[in-house]
């Protein structure tokens, strides 16, 4: 693995997008289209939603295989994944969080959410048993279809949210209990897209996490599904992060 900053092909980062719970890679479709129109190399990755340790290793492997700098972008639970992945991949030069969890070392999701008023997420969750790959029992969570639009995507058309509710990806409940021994936002430049009408993660909690991470913040009047409802605005933040002198400097001088 090459040391951070030893790149063969240019200095503009490749953008890797990591979705969160209750959705899939299609949630980035508008962002991908906007970035591709600007000539940005971008990939929307599939996230199994089983646990941050394994998923971070997977994302880090994809990032490290790219011959050039990488910008990681995580939505919601995906913020935990990209933050942990960036520690493992030496060519990651920046992080963009979109309505995301940004945890500190040893912190769990509840350690942040318990500090703020409850969102609408908890009562809308629907637990179901499943069996892990090694045969152990587990519990996974999805959103009740009749609450999906209200909690996740209140600013999207009903026809779309109905489809999203029916095709949502559940997340392992245990994934929210995981913590990371080290976080990347302490050493990398960070950006945060904060939807002020988010009913899944309290905007106040997002402001706290973004400020703690020293992120450059864009607040938008949007739901948790901000990447779908305002893809141009989200893409503008990703584009700015990819082209920022700070990211380029990080690539050249680790």
N, C-alpha and C positions, 0 to 999 in steps of 0.2 A: 504494500500500500504506500503510495507516494505521500511525503510529508505535506502538510497544509501549505498551499502556495506553489507547489511544483506541478504546473499544468502545461499541457502541450497545445491545447486548442483554445486560444483566446481568453478573454477575461470576463465576458458577459455571462452571468450565471444561468444555468439551466434551472427552470422552476419545477419543483415537484409538489403537487397538491395532494393533501391527505384529508379525506372526508372524516366526519365524525359519526356518532351514533344516529340510528333511525333513518339513514340515507345511504347513498352510494356515490360512485364516481360521477354519475350524471349530474349531481348537484353542482359540479364545477363547469357544466357545459358552456354557459355564457361567458364565464371568465376565460376558459380555454380559447373560445372563439375570438375574444377581444385581444388576448395576448398573441395568438397566432397571427392576427391581422397586423400586429406591430412587429412581426418577425421574431418574437420571443420563443425560445425553445421550451416547451412546457409538456408535462405529463401529469395526468390525473391517475393516482395509484389506487388499487383496490385495498381496502383496509378490512381485515377479517373481524375486527371488533371483539376479540377474545381476551386481550390483555396487552398492556403497553410494553412489557419487556420484549416479548417475541415480535411484536409489530414494529417496535423501534429498531430492532436488529435487522428486520426485513427491509425497512426503509433505508437504514444506514448502508446496507449492502448495495442497494440500487444506487444510492448517492455516490458511494465510494467507487463504483464501477464507471462512473462518468468521468471522462478525461477533461476536467474543467471545474470551475467553481459551481456550487449548487446553492439555490435559495429554497428553503423548506417553508411550506405554507400549510397550516393546520386549521381546520374548522372544528370548533366545539371540543369534543373528546380528542380529536386529532391534534389539538394543540399539545396535549400531554405526550403524544407519540412523537411529534416532530422535535420537541424539546429534548426528549431522551435520545432520539436518533442523532441529533446534531452533535452530541457528545462523542458518538462512536464513529462518525464519518469526518475525516480530517479536511475535506474540501467544502464543507458547509460554511458559507460566509455571512448568512443572515437568516432571520426568522420572521415570518409574518403570521400573526394570529388573527383569526377571523371568528369573532364571537366565541372565543376559546377559553379553556382552562389553562392557566399558566401557573404552575405550582412551584413552590420552593422545595429545597432538599428535604426529603422525609415527609413531605406534606401529602395528605390525601384530599380528595375533592371535598369531603365533608368539613375538613379543617377550614376551608374558605367559605363554603356556602352557609355554614352555621353562624357566621358572623353577620349575616345579612337577612333581611326578610325573605320568607319562602317565595319561590317562584311557583308557577303553575305546573311545573314538571312532575313533582312527586306524586300528586293525586292522579295524574294522567298515565302513570306507568302501569304496565300490565306484565307481571312476572309469569314465567313459564319454565318448567323443568326441561333440561336437555342433558345429553351425555357428552362428556369431553372426548377428545381423541384417544385418551388412554383409558376410557371406560368409566371414569369417575362421574358422579352426578354433579350437575351445576344448575344455576338459575340464570336465565337471560331475560332481558327487559325490552319491550317495545312500547309504543304509545297506543293507547286506545284509539281506534279509528275515529270515533266521534269527538275526540279531543285533539286530534292531530293538527288540524288547521289552526285552532285557537292557540295552541302551545308553540308550535314549530314554525308555522308559515301563514300568519294571519294576513299578510299583505300579498298573497298570491291568489290567483283565480281558483274558485271552488273546484272546477273540473280538474285542475292540476293537483290540488292538494288531496283530492279523493284518490287519484292514482298513486300519489306518493305514499299515502297512508296504507294502501293495499300492497305496495311493493317495498315497504320500509325494511331496513336491515336491523335486527335486534342486536343488542350489545350484552356481553356477559356481565352480570352484576358485579362479579369479582374484579372486573377491570377498573371500577371506580374506587376500589380499596387499595390499589397499588400506589406506591410512591417511588420516586427516583432518588438514588443516592447522590446524584449530582445533576445540575441543570445547566443548559447551554446559554440561557439568556443573560447570565452574569458576565459573559465574555464576548457575546456576539451582538451586533446591532439588531434591533427589533422594531417591528411595526405592529399596530393593532387596529383592526376594523371593529368598531363598537356600535352595534345596533341598539338604539335607545328605546325601541319598542319590543325588545327581546323578552319573551315570557318563559323561556326555558332556563336561561342563566341570567340572574338579576344584573341589570346594567351597572348598579353600584358595585357589585362584586367584580365585574369586568374592569371598571375604572380602577379599583384597588389593585388588581393583578397587573394591569397595564402600567400603572404608575410605578409599582414596585419593580417591574422589569425595565423601567426607563424607556418604554416604547414611544415611538412617534404615533400618535393616535388620530384616527379619523372617525368622528361620530356621525352616524347616519340614522335617519328616521326609518327604521326597518325592523323586520322580525328576525328571529334566529336564522331563518333561511335567506339571509342577506345576499349570499353569493348568487342565488337564483333571482331574487327580486331586484337587486341593483348590481348586476355583474360588471357594468362599465366602471362603477365607482370602486368596486373591489379590485378589479384589474388595474385601475390607475394606481392604487397603493402598491400592488405587487410589482408593477412596472417601475415605479419610482424606487422601490427597494432594490430591484435588480440593477438599476442604473446608478444608484447612489454612489458617490465617491467613497463613502464609508465602507460599503461592501467590496468595492474594487480594492480599496486599501487593505482590507482584511485579507483578501485573496493574495495580494502581493507581499504583505508583511504580517505573517501569522503572529 
